[in-house]
Amino acid sequence: MLDGRLKTYEILLASGSPRRKELMEQLGLPFRVVRTRHGEETYPSGLSGDEIAFHLARHKSESFRETLGPRQILLTADTVVWHRGRELGKPGSAEEALAMLRTLSGDTHQVYTGVFLRWADGEKGFVSRTDVRFSRLSEDEIRHYVSTCHPMDKAGAYGIQEWIGHVAVEDIRGSYFNVMGLPVQRVYHELKQILCQPNCE
């Protein structure tokens, strides 16, 4: 079985995100968390949201200097919240988080996650997109979320798996898990494609 072959490989998850770690655990494949030395997350000006996500995921992969073994696959990822032509990154303060959520309230935004897979003799990257529409949030609801949850480590100042996801998300098109930070269905599919090369149907 192909999924059995996957279990003979070790995935190196180069991410400090607890949400990506949780999703990989649920996927049921052997993995361990490693660190890269990618430094500050910067990118060239003029890139669109999907281009930013891909650029950062690839940069993280290239920053991992250890030699990969024949049964190891490095996985790097970066998630970008994109709204009306600009990126909403991780807020630097509670006031910035409030401002981001006010902007997202009552409107649709895009979440792009760039994923880069690298193994001993190859590499592959892709970007997954999800459109998310928020209902109109009151100022009290926005302040409640910022004060009771932890939006500071999340792109766009929100986590869809938290309270705000239950009360604000009125429509979602694409992978829910992509908004959490890792499109696990696509990751699983791409891993199978890597293992079946060059005899993929």
C-alpha positions as CSV (number, residue, x, y, z in Angstrom):
1,M,0.0,0.0,0.0
2,L,1.3,3.5,-0.9
3,D,0.2,5.0,2.4
4,G,2.2,2.2,4.1
5,R,5.3,3.3,2.2
6,L,4.7,6.8,3.5
7,K,5.1,5.5,7.0
8,T,8.6,4.3,6.2
9,Y,9.7,8.0,5.5
10,E,10.4,10.7,8.1
11,I,8.9,14.1,7.5
12,L,11.0,17.0,8.9
13,L,8.5,19.7,9.7
14,A,10.4,23.0,9.7
15,S,7.9,25.0,11.6
16,G,7.4,26.3,15.1
17,S,3.6,26.5,14.6
18,P,1.7,24.4,17.2
19,R,-1.2,24.3,14.7
20,R,0.9,22.7,11.9
21,K,2.3,20.3,14.4
22,E,-1.2,19.3,15.5
23,L,-2.3,18.8,11.9
24,M,0.7,16.6,11.1
25,E,-0.1,14.5,14.1
26,Q,-3.6,14.0,12.9
27,L,-2.3,13.0,9.5
28,G,-0.7,10.0,11.2
29,L,2.7,10.1,9.4
30,P,6.1,9.9,11.2
31,F,7.5,13.4,11.6
32,R,9.6,15.5,13.8
33,V,10.0,19.2,14.2
34,V,13.2,20.8,13.1
35,R,14.4,24.4,12.9
36,T,15.7,26.4,10.0
37,R,17.8,29.6,10.1
38,H,15.6,31.7,7.7
39,G,15.8,34.8,9.9
40,E,13.3,37.6,9.3
41,E,10.4,36.9,6.9
42,T,11.0,39.4,4.1
43,Y,10.1,39.3,0.5
44,P,10.5,41.4,-2.7
45,S,8.0,44.2,-3.1
46,G,5.3,43.9,-5.6
47,L,4.4,40.2,-4.9
48,S,0.8,39.1,-4.7
49,G,-0.4,37.0,-1.8
50,D,0.2,33.6,-3.4
51,E,3.6,34.7,-4.5
52,I,4.6,35.8,-1.0
53,A,3.5,32.5,0.5
54,F,5.5,30.5,-2.0
55,H,8.6,32.7,-1.7
56,L,8.6,32.4,2.1
57,A,8.1,28.7,2.1
58,R,10.9,28.1,-0.4
59,H,13.2,30.5,1.5
60,K,12.6,28.5,4.7
61,S,13.5,25.3,2.8
62,E,16.7,26.8,1.4
63,S,17.7,27.9,4.9
64,F,17.8,24.3,6.1
65,R,21.4,23.3,5.7
66,E,21.4,19.8,7.0
67,T,21.8,16.9,4.4
68,L,18.6,15.0,3.9
69,G,18.8,11.3,4.2
70,P,17.3,8.9,1.5
71,R,14.1,8.5,3.5
72,Q,13.6,12.0,4.8
73,I,11.4,14.8,3.3
74,L,11.7,18.4,4.5
75,L,8.4,20.3,4.7
76,T,8.3,24.1,5.1
77,A,5.2,26.3,4.9
78,D,4.1,29.9,5.3
79,T,0.6,31.3,5.5
80,V,-0.4,34.7,4.2
81,V,-3.7,36.5,4.9
82,W,-4.5,38.7,1.9
83,H,-7.1,41.4,1.9
84,R,-7.9,43.9,-0.8
85,G,-4.4,43.9,-2.2
86,R,-2.3,43.8,0.9
87,E,-0.9,41.3,3.3
88,L,-2.1,41.1,6.9
89,G,0.8,39.6,8.9
90,K,1.1,38.8,12.5
91,P,0.0,41.9,14.6
92,G,2.7,43.7,16.6
93,S,0.3,44.9,19.2
94,A,-3.3,44.5,20.5
95,E,-4.2,47.7,18.7
96,E,-2.9,46.4,15.4
97,A,-4.8,43.1,15.9
98,L,-8.0,45.1,16.6
99,A,-7.4,47.2,13.4
100,M,-6.9,44.0,11.3
101,L,-10.1,42.4,12.5
102,R,-12.1,45.6,11.9
103,T,-10.8,45.5,8.3
104,L,-11.8,41.8,7.8
105,S,-15.2,42.3,9.4
106,G,-18.0,42.0,6.9
107,D,-15.7,41.2,4.0
108,T,-14.0,38.4,2.1
109,H,-10.3,37.8,2.3
110,Q,-7.9,35.1,1.0
111,V,-5.7,32.8,2.9
112,Y,-2.7,31.4,1.0
113,T,-0.4,28.7,2.3
114,G,2.8,28.1,0.5
115,V,4.3,24.6,1.0
116,F,7.7,23.4,-0.1
117,L,8.7,19.8,-0.1
118,R,12.4,18.8,-0.5
119,W,14.0,15.4,-0.5
120,A,17.4,13.9,-1.3
121,D,17.1,14.2,-5.1
122,G,14.2,16.5,-5.7
123,E,11.9,19.3,-4.6
124,K,8.4,20.6,-5.2
125,G,6.3,23.5,-4.1
126,F,2.7,24.6,-4.3
127,V,0.3,27.2,-3.0
128,S,-3.2,26.5,-1.6
129,R,-5.9,29.2,-1.5
130,T,-9.0,29.5,0.6
131,D,-11.5,32.3,0.4
132,V,-13.0,33.3,3.8
133,R,-15.9,35.6,4.4
134,F,-16.5,37.2,7.8
135,S,-19.9,38.4,9.0
136,R,-20.1,41.9,10.4
137,L,-18.5,41.9,13.9
138,S,-19.3,44.4,16.6
139,E,-16.6,46.3,18.3
140,D,-17.3,44.4,21.5
141,E,-17.0,41.1,19.7
142,I,-13.6,42.1,18.2
143,R,-12.3,43.3,21.6
144,H,-13.5,40.2,23.3
145,Y,-11.6,38.0,20.9
146,V,-8.4,40.0,21.1
147,S,-8.5,40.1,24.9
148,T,-9.4,36.4,25.5
149,C,-7.5,34.6,22.7
150,H,-4.0,34.9,21.4
151,P,-4.1,36.6,18.0
152,M,-0.5,37.9,18.2
153,D,1.1,34.8,16.6
154,K,-1.4,34.5,13.8
155,A,-1.4,36.0,10.4
156,G,-4.4,38.3,10.0
157,A,-4.8,38.3,13.9
158,Y,-7.1,35.3,14.0
159,G,-7.3,31.6,14.3
160,I,-10.2,30.0,12.5
161,Q,-10.3,27.1,15.0
162,E,-10.9,29.6,17.9
163,W,-14.0,31.5,19.0
164,I,-13.9,33.9,16.2
165,G,-14.1,31.1,13.6
166,H,-17.3,29.9,15.2
167,V,-19.1,33.3,15.3
168,A,-17.6,35.2,12.3
169,V,-17.0,32.8,9.4
170,E,-20.1,32.7,7.3
171,D,-18.6,31.3,4.2
172,I,-15.5,29.4,3.3
173,R,-14.3,28.2,-0.1
174,G,-11.4,25.9,-0.1
175,S,-9.5,23.9,2.6
176,Y,-10.4,24.7,6.2
177,F,-7.1,23.3,7.3
178,N,-5.3,25.6,4.9
179,V,-6.6,28.5,7.0
180,M,-5.2,26.8,10.1
181,G,-1.8,26.8,8.4
182,L,-1.4,23.6,6.5
183,P,-3.6,22.1,3.6
184,V,-3.1,18.5,4.8
185,Q,-5.1,16.9,2.1
186,R,-2.9,18.5,-0.6
187,V,0.2,17.7,1.4
188,Y,-0.8,14.0,1.7
189,H,-1.5,13.9,-2.1
190,E,1.8,15.5,-3.0
191,L,3.7,13.1,-0.7
192,K,2.1,10.1,-2.5
193,Q,3.1,11.6,-5.8
194,I,6.7,11.9,-4.7
195,L,6.9,8.3,-3.6
196,C,5.3,6.9,-6.8
197,Q,7.6,8.7,-9.2
198,P,8.4,7.9,-11.9
199,N,5.5,5.4,-12.2
200,C,2.6,7.7,-11.3
201,E,-0.6,7.1,-13.1
